[in-house]
């Protein structure tokens, strides 16, 4: 009997770890503190997550001001805005509930652009972009220290739309301290 309880406890812990390592588990609010750069490596045989060199944290850079003259980016932003208020659901990919990578897949999919389903594979399959070259519709990736586990859609003026596990699909500043410390890079899917 004791062994059965131990296996159940272990199974529950593993499920919780998987859920908590998916999209960001909490929304943090903006702060004036700036994150310092550090290197992070992915221990698997995929692309590494790095904050050094051209991929510095948002708190250290001047982001592009205003909106870009980028027609497809504008369409992506418009579609992303239509998802605001959608509830969060781990693994979800519909308006009844969506997670961060599901939101990206649905927004891009509505415009005929196919992207992978997880934030990690979206990162691996997008073109790296310097933060100074950030455009509307670009993807902003975040890491838990080893792997990319969260993604948002850049909408201009230092803001992104993403699926928060506690508040659903929201608009939020990318300069939020929680996200600047976890910034992994910018990816571009559209050319």
Beta strands, then each sheet from edge to edge (+ up, - down):
strand 1: 93-94
strand 2: 97-98
strand 3: 127-129
strand 4: 139-143
strand 5: 148-156
strand 6: 159-164
strand 7: 168-173
strand 8: 183-188
sheet 1: 1+ 2-
sheet 2: 3+ 8- 4+ 5- 6+ 7-
end
